[in-house]
């Protein structure tokens, strides 16, 4: 059960300080960053710690766990959990805004986490994000319209946009420009040239033909049921935000942040300051944008191998050190392996994330907190059993 923000603020204002321990995922990290910035600005000394062992060691310091469970009841340990209706970041931003007032940028980040959590349905957001979006739309901070959710739709042609889209991942197409060109040529009946999204999106017959060919192609690889799920995630609202006179595609930004999170074992610590300055978001997305085309091939090969073999162990030497990007891609496809964690293999060691071990339910929280490291990475054997050392 989650604590309300009012409960939490009442206690931490009395103490004047608080520690936040977020789970390593995009929503939890951004929520912790929004709290960190706004609480420090209002004289509550706030720190962020990712090491789960601090949860076991907590005695008399107020602590907020974001999307992580308690191991026992403690009066000054609080939890904030995703409730399937709105992201934790949106909840934090919305209610802090009523108390302190938060920046427009924090509200934009809240829409991004709503996209990350898959809360934007055909009917739009149903939780707090809908209220935040109304404000941002009225102030012309965010524009949104129906379209294809391929990454880079404003700056790239359709071939290159499909090529780099990892969420949703399209087996046999993501990372395969020749196959994308072939699919498009069949769909439009001729040479593809430089096709922009708008050329298809504004032509209902052409859009329907393209989606039919795409569905047939994917069905041959992953079956009709799974292919339909991907098609439903390709279509939807696409969001463009204007921050500090810069334009950013939020659907793509969410993907780039997930890639960045996976590049290095200690990447989460850099996301913890994302709310402090919009330039952090621009810097991270620009950096990831510059390396994504090289990463796409390795990631695509690994995912296509998983689809063929259901082998849950991923090995990409030197480029991806954390499993989050694979977890998020498979989650978006509804293809996370049951009862098996997504595992990374590097330098003779197997490891996975704390959140994955919670998902598969192999161990209790106290055991996981004791044996996972300060970056919430957990050493396991090949079968996903935690190594207790």
Secondary structure, 3 states (H helix, E strand, C coil): CCCCHHHHHHHHHHHCEEEEEECCCHHHHHHHHHHHHHHHHCCCEEEECCCCHHHHHCCCCCEEEECCCCCCCCCCEEEECCCCCCCHHHHHHHHHHHHCCCCHHHHHHHHHHHHHCCCCECCECCCHHHHHHHHHHHCCCEEEEEEECCCCCCCCCHHHHHHHCCCCCCCCCCCCHHHHHHHHHHHHCCCCCCCCHHHHHCCHHHHHHHHHHHHHHHHHHHCHHHHHHHHHHHEEEEEEEEECCEEEEHHHHHHHHHHHHHHCCCCHHHHCCCCCCHHHHHHHHHHHHHHHHHHHHHHHHHHHHHHHHCCCEECCCCCCCCCHHHHHHHHHCCCCCCCCCCEEEECCEEEEEHHHHHHHCCCCHHHHHHHCCCCCEEEECCCCCECCC
